[in-house]
Every structure is written in C-alpha cells, then in structure tokens.
Amino acid sequence: MKLRITVFLIFCFLAAHAQKQTDIVIIGGGAGGTSAGIQAARMGVKVQIIEATPWLGGMLTAAGVSAIDGNHEMPSGIWGEFRQKLRDHYGGAKALATGWVSHTLFEPSIGNQILQEMADIPNLDIAFNAQYTNVKKAGEGWQVTYVQNRKTHTTQAKILIDGTEIGELLPLVGADFRLGMDSKNDTGEKEAPETANNIVQDLTYVLILEDVGSIRGKRGLVKKPKNYDPKNYECACKREDGEMFGGVSNCQQMLDYGKLPNNKYMMNWPNCGNDFYLNWPELTQQERTERLLEAKQFTQGFVYYIQNELGFKNLRVSEEFPTKDNFPMIPYDREARRVKGKAFLTVDHVERPYDFTLYRTGIAVGDYPIDHHHDKNPDAPEIDFINIKVPSYNVPLGSLVPANLENFIVAEKNISVSNIVNGATRLQPVVLGIGQAAGALAATAITENEQPSTVSIRRVQNALLKSKAYVMPFIDVQSDDPAFAAMQRMGATGILKAFGIPYKWANQTWFYPNRIVSEYELKKGLLPYYPEIEKLHASGAGTTPVFIGQLLEKIGTNYAWDSIQKDWKSWNIQQEYDGNTPLTRRSVSILIDALLNPFAKEIDFEGKLISD
C-alpha cells in the first residue's frame, strides 16, 4: 500500500510539473513571436510558443490594431501569406480597403483565426493562456517555467526568443537594453534630443464598434466613466490640413479612418482620441495593471463621447474579443525595451544606407514613415518625427542578436534600433518580418549546431529568400519573379545599388530591373569582392555578355562560354542571347549570381566582408 501511495504521489507531482524538451522556446505569441514560430517550425526544428492570451497575433489581433500600416507594395514572406489569406477570406483586395488609414483592414477575430490556421503545423506547439513565472539559464540553453490551467510546466530549450510586446525578458535574462528617448550623444542622430530620458510613446486601448443600424436597446452602449471630461475629445473631428493625415473635416470621416469589413470600426484615433500616456518602465506590475484600467476608461470615455455627444448611437461595442468587457486582451504598446545588439540601426543608416554597409545584413523591410505618438505627455521633447524624411529601409540581422548574451534572440519591438527609428520598425508588417528572421536565425543555429551570434548571415538571408521574404526593400522586385532572389542578393551585396526616396506614407526604394547596367557601374560594384579586376577597362557603355566574359577571365572563373549560352534560357533571362546585347539589371543579377556567387562571401554584423 505504501508503494502504491508513493507511486501515486510521484505521478501527481510529475503531472503537476510537466516537463518539455524543445529546440526553441518563444515567450509571446504576438506578431513577431508567431512569425518566428512558424518560420522555425517550417525549417524542421521543434518550437514552443508560450502565450498569455487565447489568441495569436499580439498587436495585430489581441490588441485590436487590425489596420495594417505600410508594406502594401512589399508583401514579404509571412506578411504576404497572411494578407493573401485575408483576401481569400473576404473576397479580394478591395474588400479589405474599407478604411482610409490602410489598404488592409480586417476583423481582429478573423486575423487570429488565420494565424492559428497558419500555425497549425508540425514541430510547433503553442501553450495558450499560459503565464511564464521563471526564466533562467540551463547550461548553454534556457529553462522556462509557466503556469497553464493551474498546472506548472517546465520547458527546456537551446534558444530563447523574446516575443513580448514590451521586451519583458530583457531585464530578466540580463541583456543590456535601451529605454525611452536616446540623446544625440547616444546615437549621433541630429534629430535626437540633447538629453536622454525614459519617456515612451503613448499606448492605446482599442475598442471595436459595430454599426447595428436602427436597433434600439442598451446593448453595446457604454456607461459614462468616472472622471469623464468631454473636453478631452472635443477636437477629434477637427483636424486642420497637415502633414499627418491631411484634413479631417467631419466626424464620419474620423470614424472611417479605421472602418473594418462587416460595418465595424477600429477606434484607435490619435487626434483627441484614445491615446494614453503610461510611464510603464517605472511602474510595478500591479501599478501597471491599475493604470491600464485608467487607459480603458479613457477609451470608454471616447466611445461615450461618440455615442452621446456626437450622436452615433448606432455604433455599439462589438463582441469581438473573448473578454467580459469586450475590450482587447492587451493594450497596443508602441514601444518596448530595446536590446543592445550586435548592430544598432539609427536614422543615419536609414537616411543614407550606402554611406554604411549595414544594409548588406538586412532581414526584414519597411516603408512606413517615422511615426511617434507623444501628444498625451507634455514632458516629451518636441521632435517633428513625421518630417524626418527617409526612404524605405531594411532591418539588420545584428539588431536581433544581443551583444552580451548567447542563445537569446529578440523578435518584436525590442530590437536594437534607436528610439527614433523605432517609430518605423514597430509597425505590423515589419514586426512580422523581424519575427520570421528570428525564426530563420534560430532554426539555422539549431541545424548547424551553432550559436546565433556565429551563424552565417548569408545563410539566414538565403533561408528567408527561399521563403519569399525580402531582405532589400525593392518596391519593383516582386517575389513571384523567378529572378527575385538573384536581384535581392545583388542588392544585398551592394554590387547593384538601388535608389531610395521618401514618398508620402509609403517610402520607396527602386531597383529598376529593366535598366541597362554600364560596364563601369558593374565593375565598381564588383571591385570590393574581386580586387583582381581593378585594371580591367570599363566604360559607360552597357554591360554585354562579352564584357562579363572578360570579368570572368580576370577573376579566374573557369566557366565555359558555351555553357553560358546553354543555360541562358534555364536561368529565366528574359533578353535574347547575343554577345553584344546591353544587359539589364535583372539579367546581370542572374548572371553574376550564377557565375560568381558573390553572396557566398561572408560578412560580419556590420556588413563588412570577412577576410578568407
């Protein structure tokens, strides 16, 4: 009997403290964490996501920010897949263009449904409604303890990924990080304030409203919150013509900003709307929880104002989320602690990428302007963020890898960028791309039995290109082009440089695939990789197959000329073969990629060539 009792007690203990072994554990199933998990699992390694809510998507879904900002012309990787599934669900691209803030708007619940379908794949395990309680090193890897359904579980993994919305893990694991607004001395950015501070952007508690027509009754009407003051919202419908949104002339136009399919409205309005300042870095968890209730009340006040002061009684609170109060499960945090990484992306890198080599290490792309929300904090230094004009950009791999900690990767708004640049990299498609890159990096490290800090950057980039993810922000190089990867690689080596411009609310970088490449341009681009061509004469005339043959001869590549002619069509070169035909950037990309493979030459986290 004693033996039976002992065995029973051991069984109960093990059941209450279930243990799991996996390759990668991700805390946070937001946009970045979900994307990381999907990518890594697709690459064949075992992954677990620990998510505090019953949903995937974070700011995309669980926070209710279901209007995509940016990357409309760059449907990179998992972001492109997600958007296509939205189009399939709603009936095409036009069905998603319901509000004027975005080309892609959707119901948060549908976004969660699609992400959960995408994540229902082999190698990916997700613990929903699970709260981590302890994170610690375990040998070279990590041990994470979490509680789910009142049971305590433990997961051990080689690599830990922080996919939390505010960089929660950084202080817990001992990673160095930045917080708040950097000073000029910190970043070298002329736009930064003279003195650093810990001021973060305003957050927002979103609500989804639904037009119920003439239905009467009180369901979906909000009560007047405590400390309600209509003056907080009086200018919501009155925005003068300006750089931000142009003119907002009436209340219906304000509401249509975030109009979703099926007559729903996302209330995430920055101008006398429901933005709320919360200095969370200086608060305890209990204090943060209490202040978030105030943020909810502030949004409730905005909706009360819409329903009662403005007279939109037909707009009722939608039962969009699985919560008692119909609020999203989490607030929309625009800013996080930012790890100090192997690379540090600043405004200078984004403004003038070719003055540096960091762009060569790109793993995610963005085109949204630098957009910060500080209206609700009068102590925030005055910076005209929106008028910091930049082209589209890419995010360096080193911004995901801590400078002082191994086997730990960040995958959200917690990457190594300046506070100013965070105003662009925080947007949903960029974070989906950052997460996908984090997953590719982690999976490559596991497969190669290396640490993330020593993995080949080019190997990670190739894994992303194989998944149709962009590493360079080329608006005119589509992922369905058979030469997509070749042109991306030529761009990421800098052999063929692109042309970036700031443009409205969707900045641009043009590769111009159909332009002719001059001999001089090609030689100049190849010279850092092949110094032996220095004495080769190159004119301003268009590059021809004959000139490429001369390059190959100087470099010493033994590639038979008749083989080039034979492979011409199989390489998907669209121009007819002729030894004297001037070649386009698309054709040159294919030829140089196939014949020389300069992308195989390794680079460091700054994008500099590593000597053999």
MONOR-V885037 format. One record per helix or strand. SS is the DSSP state (H for helix, E for strand). FROM is the first residue (numbers start at 1). TO is the last residue. If there is no record, write none. Layout:
SS_FROM_TO / SS_FROM_TO
This chain:
H_2_16 / E_17_21 / E_24_27 / E_30_30 / H_31_42 / E_47_50 / E_57_57 / H_58_60 / E_67_67 / H_77_90 / H_94_96 / E_105_105 / H_108_118 / E_124_127 / E_130_138 / E_141_148 / E_151_157 / E_159_162 / H_169_173 / E_177_178 / E_181_181 / E_183_183 / H_184_187 / E_193_193 / E_197_197 / E_203_204 / E_207_211 / H_230_233 / E_239_239 / E_248_248 / H_251_256 / E_259_260 / E_264_267 / E_275_276 / H_280_282 / H_285_309 / E_315_317 / E_332_332 / E_338_339 / E_341_341 / E_345_345 / H_347_351 / H_353_355 / H_358_361 / E_362_366 / H_385_387 / E_393_396 / H_397_400 / E_401_402 / E_408_410 / E_417_417 / H_419_425 / H_428_448 / H_452_454 / H_457_466 / H_484_493 / E_499_501 / E_508_510 / E_516_516 / E_518_518 / H_519_527 / H_531_533 / E_542_542 / H_545_555 / H_561_567 / E_584_584 / H_585_595 / H_598_600 / E_603_603 / E_609_609
